[in-house]
Structure formats: C-alpha cells, structure tokens
Amino acid sequence: MSEQNWLNELRVSYEVSGITEDQLLPTPMQQFQTWLADAVSAELPEPNAMVIATVDSTGAPSTRTVLCKLVDERGFVFFTNTNSNKAKQLAANPQLAATFLWLKLHRQVHVVGAVEEVSRAEADEYFATRARSSQIGAWASEQSRPLTSRDELVTAVAQYEAKFAEQDVIPTPPFWGGYLIRPKYVEFWQGQRSRLHDRFRYELSDPGFYGRSVLNRADAWQISRLAP
C-alpha cells in the first residue's frame, strides 16, 4: 500500500438497521433523547460530546469539542469561559452549528440554531455540581490566552486552591457561564449499506415559531427525508 493512497483502503461496512419515517418521534428533542439514551446504553465515551462551529468577524470558521450539559424543551446547553474565543465569536455572531457523532452506532445528529446566554442563576446551579478541582480550574484558566509554560497554569491553580481553602462553596467566576442553542433545524443521520444512508431533517414549520417554547410541539416541526 503506497503512502499516497492508504487512506483509500480504510472501509467500514454499516451493518445496522435503518430508520423510517414511521419510526421517528414527533419532535427533534424527543428523537434526540432516544438516540442519546442509546449512546449511553452502548457505553460510548462521552456521548454528550458535540463539535460546535462558530465564525469570527472575518467569516473564518472555528470548531471545537464541548460537552452538552443539558437538553430540555428549550434546546441544548453547554458551559464555558465567557472570555474564550468561542464566546467572543458568539457575542459577535450568535449563530452556531453542532454535531454529535456516535461512531459505534453509525449515527450523528447535526443541529443549527441561534445561541443566547443562560441566566446567572442557571450557570451558578450547574457550577455548584462540578468537582471542586474543576471549579478551581475554571478560576485558574484564562482560556485561550498564550502561556509561557504549563508551570504558569499549575501556579495559578495553586494560588486559587489557597484562596478558596477555607471556603466550602466556591463561587462561579464572573467570566464563566452557559449558552443555550435554540435549534432551527436538527438532522438525524444513520449509516447504511452501500452508503445509502438514512437522513431525516426536522425543521420549524413556521419561522414565527423560532425562539418560542414550541420545541416539544409536534405541529411546530416538518420532517423531511434527505438524499444521502
């Protein structure tokens, strides 16, 4: 096998059952919850991981993997440093695409929507559930800022460990919060034999529904099968 074409020899046969229209649940959030439960049952590593894409002020795209920490009738929620590059890009252009990839199940879910910050109360509630070491890390890391060495980060962690040593409760950093993705459409992809994959898209049936609490209303969504 030559160095030029060895990637061409990588092949995976999708020997799994497909999905049909009558198997789909009425709303994308219901369907997502079902697929997420399947991913958890399959013991996939970090099944709530999603790759999110944003763009900067010049239109250049960026992607990174984050963990989805809440899925409810509003959409999908993740948390991060609000001084990070992704947060700055979302402040300038609050649109986002996200993909959940579950390779073992030959499935992926693609989400497109607008983003808004969650309330401080909601961010505080989640921050309180984090491990103490993760809370310290959130304070210590000036996310996306260049470091002279790892020692600089280790030193910052030690400083905040000392600062909060006498406190049972570590407060949420003012530069840390959550973001809600309100989906405009959600696509479900199931790998199939001969690359004749199943793709179904849930799209809001009326643009006026967007941003309202209608994600769990079946009549708010139009379902279409897409060519693979």
C-alpha positions, -999 to 999 in steps of 0.1 A, spaced: 0 0 0 16 33 -11 18 62 13 -4 83 -11 -35 61 -11 -35 41 22 -64 62 34 -84 49 4 -83 14 19 -100 23 51 -135 10 48 -163 4 73 -194 -16 64 -225 -3 81 -244 -34 91 -271 -18 112 -308 -13 109 -320 18 91 -347 42 102 -380 50 85 -404 79 88 -429 60 109 -402 52 135 -394 88 141 -407 106 172 -428 138 166 -402 163 177 -364 165 174 -358 168 211 -377 136 217 -358 118 190 -325 132 203 -332 120 238 -339 85 224 -307 84 205 -287 98 233 -300 71 256 -289 45 230 -254 61 230 -253 59 268 -265 23 268 -238 14 243 -213 28 268 -198 52 243 -171 75 258 -186 110 265 -218 105 245 -228 141 253 -197 155 234 -205 177 205 -184 196 180 -196 232 177 -187 256 149 -186 294 151 -173 321 129 -152 351 137 -156 387 125 -139 379 91 -161 349 85 -134 324 93 -148 292 109 -136 276 141 -146 242 156 -140 226 190 -155 199 211 -175 207 242 -198 188 264 -236 193 263 -247 195 299 -285 199 295 -311 190 269 -346 203 275 -376 219 258 -355 250 251 -327 232 233 -291 223 241 -269 239 268 -231 240 273 -209 259 297 -176 277 291 -153 306 299 -171 337 286 -137 353 276 -129 324 253 -125 327 216 -158 309 210 -176 332 235 -163 362 217 -173 348 183 -208 341 196 -211 376 210 -204 390 175 -224 364 157 -248 343 179 -253 315 154 -239 280 158 -238 246 143 -232 215 164 -226 178 156 -229 148 179 -210 118 165 -216 83 177 -193 62 155 -200 28 172 -237 33 163 -230 48 129 -251 78 139 -247 115 140 -270 144 148 -265 179 133 -280 210 150 -282 245 136 -296 274 156 -291 307 174 -273 310 207 -281 330 239 -265 331 273 -284 313 301 -292 332 333 -266 337 360 -288 316 383 -287 286 359 -249 289 355 -245 291 392 -267 260 397 -246 239 373 -212 253 385 -221 241 420 -224 205 408 -189 205 394 -160 188 411 -140 211 433 -109 206 412 -129 216 381 -142 247 398 -106 257 407 -96 251 372 -122 274 359 -109 302 380 -72 295 372 -75 292 334 -76 324 313 -89 303 284 -73 308 250 -45 331 264 -10 320 255 10 305 283 48 307 288 47 271 301 24 246 319 41 257 351 22 290 348 -11 272 348 -1 249 377 10 280 397 -24 297 391 -42 265 403 -22 265 435 -30 302 441 -67 296 438 -66 265 459 -50 286 486 -76 314 481 -106 291 485 -90 267 510 -113 279 539 -145 280 517 -168 251 514 -185 267 484 -165 281 455 -184 309 437 -189 309 400 -163 330 382 -178 362 367 -162 351 334 -179 317 333 -214 309 320 -237 288 299 -250 290 264 -283 278 251 -286 266 215 -322 271 202 -324 248 172 -338 259 139 -334 225 124 -320 192 135 -308 164 112 -305 127 122 -281 106 102 -280 68 103 -253 50 83 -265 23 59 -251 -3 35 -236 9 2 -235 45 15 -273 48 11 -276 64 45 -308 75 61 -311 112 68 -341 130 83 -343 167 90 -367 184 115 -373 220 105 -396 245 121 -428 246 101 -433 283 106 -404 308 111 -426 325 137 -422 296 160 -385 303 164 -374 313 198 -407 303 214 -413 273 237 -425 250 209 -397 225 206 -419 198 221 -449 206 200 -453 181 171 -471 207 149 -441 230 151 -419 207 131 -418 195 95 -399 163 89 -382 156 56 -361 127 43 -329 139 26 -307 123 0 -275 108 15 
